[in-house]
Amino acid sequence: MNQHFKSRHFESQHFKRLITSLIAAPTLFIFIIYSSEKLFFLFILAVIQVAVWEYNRLVFGKKGNAWEKGEVFFFAFVIPLAVYVSDFTLITAVITCCSLICFLIFLLQTRGAEIDISNMGKVILGFMYLPLLMSYFILLRLLPDGVLWVFFTLTVAFSGDVFAFYIGKTIGKRKLQPFISPGKTVAGTAGLIIGSVAGGILFQKFAFTHLPLGHAVILGCFGGIMGQLGDLFESAIKRAGDAKDAGFIFPGHGGILDRLDSLTFITPFVFYYQHFVMK
């Protein structure tokens, strides 16, 4: 009976994931191709704000800590804006100011003999984790062949995710990090890396032909590994918040944060590999 229920649940989740992907993927594809750099920036800014909303609910709870939540929202606006202006000095100045503001507010809020720095740590994690790391999508889009770089990154992430899901469900037995994410298996991780490399090679062959094949393979392989680490990191945050999903925007997939988990780590890696290795 229990096995039958698990099978029906898996089929239901699979159907929801499929329908959501069939709607979301073409929409995202068309938007990335035809949007201007400014419109793409506004889109990423909106995505970051939704992700921060989910993050705030996970780490601070649905009610209370309004000041801390507001801090993260504010930082989630000014950091991507500084990145869009694309001036390194301004970016570092904004991140430094965000940190100092966070420290100052902590000092002003401190009352009594006991000092608790946990909320301040959650605020710092919030703006370093989502606004900063996701802003690398803005930097990718501003590169020559920026649209191709964005698509390449998405292809590596999503092809790895698909392979990991089906291989893990089919033959995955040995758990990878059961205390962080009980559903992830060693076989699923191997499938993720294989899928990421395959996705990178196929995209290079049919769309990004002037990207050297060797670089596509390296980016796919290590991008897949970084994606898995990003996935585990987001799972750890959910585990700390005692939540299965970060949100409910995408049926079968969870929230925005559940879709960004691997991308938060892959995107900076792709950007810096292109910037330091390929140049």
HELIX and SHEET records of a PDB file:
HELIX    1   1 ASN A    2  TYR A   34  1                                  33    
HELIX    2   2 GLU A   37  PHE A   60  1                                  24    
HELIX    3   3 ALA A   66  VAL A   85  1                                  20    
HELIX    4   4 PHE A   88  GLN A  109  1                                  22    
HELIX    5   5 SER A  118  PHE A  127  1                                  10    
HELIX    6   6 MET A  128  LEU A  132  3                                   5    
HELIX    7   7 LEU A  133  MET A  134  1                                   2    
HELIX    8   8 TYR A  136  LEU A  142  1                                   7    
HELIX    9   9 GLY A  146  ILE A  171  1                                  26    
HELIX   10  10 VAL A  186  PHE A  206  1                                  21    
HELIX   11  11 LEU A  213  ALA A  240  1                                  28    
HELIX   12  12 ILE A  256  LEU A  260  1                                   5    
HELIX   13  13 LEU A  263  TYR A  272  1                                  10    
HELIX   14  14 TYR A  273  MET A  278  3                                   6    
SHEET    1   A 2 LYS A 175  GLN A 177  0                                        
SHEET    2   A 2 SER A 181  THR A 185 -1                                        
END                                                                             
